[in-house]
Amino acid sequence: MDENIVWHQYAVNKHTRSEQKKHKPCILWFTGFSGSGKSTVAGALESALQQSGVHTYLLDGDNVRHGLCKDLGFSNEDRVENIRRVGEVAKLMVDSGLVVLTAFISPFQAERDMVRTLVEEGEFIEVFLDTPLDVCESRDPKGLYKKARAGEIKHFTGIDSDYEPPVNPEIRIDTSRLALNESINTLLGYLKDKEIIG
């Protein structure tokens, strides 16, 4: 980094923004195979949090690739850069006092760990959607597994590209075993136990 670029400090900071919102900021990082339920669970949790007065923002993998990351493909290098950019945006949102939900396959442990280092201890919550690959493939909500099996999509996670399961996630959810409301209650319970929300 250029030594002439200096971080400017302001009177309004994460602490004051958090006090105004009456909850702590954090990142809920949903990771898992395509079809594991990341977007569904993250969206339902955001709705529940909004109804409770919690200030949120949901960063979704597909949506981000329409703008912030539209220049990236799906090679391993591009996946790493995709997560780096999302991590930096999520960090800024945490600084603004928000509860940030992210729904990304994010297949590599190193990149998820990198995002964890961007925020303070306890502010990164890794949520592993530990739904078996065969269940995810049977759901195939976007028809992507079918295309990957036919060779129409290259570098598809779980088919011809690796997924590294989280080593020690804060929360583990198998959406083939838990109903959506049970998953949401598990997540809300965690946030309350950690005093992130009231």
C-alpha positions in Angstrom: 0.0 0.0 0.0 1.2 3.5 -0.8 2.7 5.0 2.4 1.1 8.4 1.6 -2.4 6.9 2.1 -3.4 7.3 5.7 -6.6 6.1 7.4 -8.7 9.1 8.5 -10.4 8.9 11.9 -13.8 10.4 12.5 -15.8 11.2 15.7 -18.6 9.0 14.5 -17.4 5.4 14.6 -18.6 1.8 14.8 -19.3 2.1 18.5 -21.5 5.2 18.2 -23.3 3.7 15.2 -23.9 0.5 17.0 -25.3 2.4 20.1 -27.7 4.3 17.8 -29.0 1.0 16.3 -29.2 -0.7 19.7 -27.5 -3.9 18.6 -24.0 -5.1 17.8 -22.7 -5.4 14.3 -21.5 -8.7 12.8 -21.1 -10.8 9.7 -23.2 -13.9 9.3 -21.2 -15.8 6.6 -23.4 -18.5 5.1 -21.3 -21.1 3.2 -22.2 -24.4 1.6 -22.9 -26.1 -1.8 -25.2 -24.6 -4.3 -28.7 -25.6 -3.3 -27.8 -26.0 0.4 -30.2 -23.2 1.4 -27.8 -20.3 1.9 -30.0 -17.6 0.2 -33.2 -19.1 1.5 -32.1 -19.2 5.1 -30.2 -15.9 5.0 -33.3 -14.2 3.5 -35.6 -15.6 6.1 -33.3 -14.6 8.9 -33.0 -11.1 7.5 -36.8 -10.8 7.5 -37.0 -12.0 11.1 -34.3 -9.6 12.1 -35.9 -6.7 10.3 -39.2 -7.4 12.1 -37.3 -7.1 15.4 -35.9 -3.7 14.5 -32.4 -5.0 13.6 -30.5 -3.0 10.9 -29.3 -5.5 8.3 -28.0 -5.9 4.8 -27.8 -9.1 2.7 -25.0 -9.7 0.2 -26.0 -12.5 -2.1 -23.5 -14.3 -4.4 -25.5 -14.0 -7.6 -26.5 -10.4 -6.9 -22.9 -9.2 -6.3 -21.8 -10.7 -9.6 -24.2 -8.3 -11.4 -22.1 -5.3 -10.3 -19.2 -5.4 -7.8 -17.8 -8.6 -9.2 -19.3 -8.7 -12.7 -15.7 -8.8 -14.2 -14.9 -12.1 -12.5 -15.4 -15.7 -13.7 -15.3 -18.9 -11.7 -11.7 -19.9 -11.8 -10.1 -20.5 -8.4 -8.3 -17.1 -8.7 -11.5 -15.3 -9.5 -13.4 -17.0 -6.7 -10.7 -15.8 -4.3 -10.9 -12.2 -5.6 -14.7 -12.4 -5.4 -14.6 -13.3 -1.7 -11.9 -10.7 -1.0 -14.1 -7.9 -2.5 -17.2 -9.1 -0.6 -15.2 -9.3 2.6 -14.0 -5.7 2.3 -17.6 -4.5 1.6 -18.9 -6.5 4.6 -16.2 -5.0 6.8 -17.3 -1.5 5.9 -20.9 -2.5 6.6 -19.9 -3.8 10.0 -18.2 -0.5 10.6 -21.5 1.2 9.8 -23.1 -0.9 12.6 -25.1 -3.4 10.5 -25.7 -7.1 10.9 -24.4 -8.3 7.5 -25.6 -11.6 6.0 -23.7 -13.1 3.2 -24.7 -16.0 1.0 -21.7 -17.3 -0.9 -20.5 -20.8 -1.7 -17.1 -19.5 -0.7 -15.4 -22.9 -1.2 -12.0 -22.2 0.3 -11.3 -22.1 4.1 -8.4 -19.6 3.6 -10.7 -17.0 2.1 -13.3 -17.4 4.8 -10.5 -17.1 7.4 -9.2 -14.0 5.6 -12.6 -12.3 6.0 -12.7 -13.3 9.6 -9.4 -11.4 10.2 -11.0 -8.2 8.8 -13.3 -7.7 11.7 -13.0 -7.9 15.5 -13.2 -11.2 17.4 -16.8 -12.4 17.7 -18.0 -10.3 14.7 -17.5 -13.1 12.1 -20.0 -15.9 12.4 -19.4 -18.8 10.0 -22.7 -20.5 9.3 -22.1 -23.9 7.5 -25.1 -25.1 5.5 -24.0 -28.7 5.9 -26.6 -30.1 3.5 -25.4 -33.3 1.7 -24.3 -32.8 -1.9 -26.8 -35.4 -3.2 -29.7 -33.4 -1.5 -28.4 -30.2 -3.0 -28.1 -31.8 -6.4 -31.6 -33.2 -6.2 -33.0 -29.8 -5.4 -31.0 -28.1 -8.2 -33.2 -24.9 -8.0 -31.3 -23.2 -10.9 -30.6 -26.2 -13.0 -26.9 -25.7 -12.5 -26.0 -29.3 -11.4 -27.7 -30.6 -14.5 -25.6 -28.3 -16.7 -22.4 -29.1 -14.8 -23.0 -32.8 -15.2 -23.5 -32.2 -18.9 -20.2 -30.3 -19.1 -21.9 -27.0 -19.9 -20.6 -25.4 -16.7 -16.9 -25.7 -15.8 -15.5 -25.2 -12.3 -18.7 -26.1 -10.6 -18.3 -26.6 -6.8 -19.0 -30.2 -5.8 -18.7 -31.5 -9.4 -15.4 -30.5 -10.9 -14.3 -28.0 -8.3 -13.5 -28.6 -4.6 -15.3 -27.4 -1.6 -13.5 -27.2 1.7 -16.0 -27.6 4.6 -15.5 -25.2 7.5 -13.1 -26.5 10.1 -14.8 -25.1 13.1 -18.0 -23.1 12.2 -19.9 -21.2 14.8 -23.1 -22.7 13.5 -23.8 -25.8 11.5 -27.2 -26.4 9.8 -28.4 -29.3 7.6 -31.5 -28.0 5.8 -32.4 -31.6 4.8 -33.0 -32.2 8.5 -34.1 -28.9 9.9 -37.2 -27.0 8.7 -36.7 -23.3 7.8 -38.3 -22.0 11.0 -36.0 -24.3 13.0 -33.0 -23.0 11.2 -34.0 -19.4 11.9 -34.7 -20.2 15.6 -31.2 -21.7 15.8 -29.6 -18.6 14.3 -31.7 -16.1 16.4 -30.8 -18.1 19.5 -27.1 -17.8 18.8 -27.3 -14.1 18.2 -29.2 -13.6 21.5 -26.8 -15.8 23.4 -23.9 -13.8 22.1 -25.8 -10.6 23.0 -25.5 -9.3 19.4 -29.3 -8.7 19.4 -31.6 -8.2 22.4 
